[in-house]
Amino acid sequence: MTGTGGEAVSGLREQKKARTRMAIQRQALLLFRDRGFESTTMEQIAAAAEVAPSTVFRYFPTKESLAELADYHSFADRFGQVFQAQPAELSSLAALRATLRELFAHLTPDEAAARRERDVLIVTIPQVWSANVDLLREGARVVAQQVAARSGRDEHDIEVVTFTGAVIGAAVGALSLWARQPEADPGDLIDAALGRLEAGLRW
């Protein structure tokens, strides 16, 4: 019983740490957006997150580490499972669109807003983009692997490579467009861009 109780306390402690880390990072991203990366200080981030500067440094040793978003509202844990569970009659592109809609549907409004902020800031703030180039590459690799598994192809098949490049490019383009159309929903723009690919861009 003691062991179980200790594990529960430890689990709650880790959840609290994760929430604190995410709250700090979200405030940092909003400041990067509003003030610019270079003009934002760690002290300003601490004030916005309502924590001590030492707490910020405990989770993020440098300002650059605040721009690394691999663990910030990531879909990595669920993407493959949800994608492979899509109906077999759907094309890979239709399955991908359905997967993204399902992943967003399971987020709370606050989580969805933070996720969309994350995606848009990656493509609009140069320092955030450069800090996450490897994350984008990993995302492309995961999409390629999942599409290959679903279609029975090799992930290095030219059709899989072309598919992956097209959807990543469409998503980045849609998010860049959102920066000029903030009244739109970035998730809807990505879905619309993928829909144009699915239709074959016949115009």
Secondary structure, 3 states (H helix, E strand, C coil): CHHHHHHHHHHHHHHHHHHHHHHHHHHHHHHHHHHCCCCCCHHHHHHHHCCCHHHHHHHCCCHHHHCCCCCCCCCHHHHHHHHHCCCCCCCHHHHHHHHHHHHHHCCCHHHHHHHHHHHHHHHHCHHHHHHCHHHHHHHHHHHHHHHHHHHCCCCCCHHHHHHHHHHHHHHHHHHHHHHHCCCCCHHHHHHHHHHHHHHCCCC
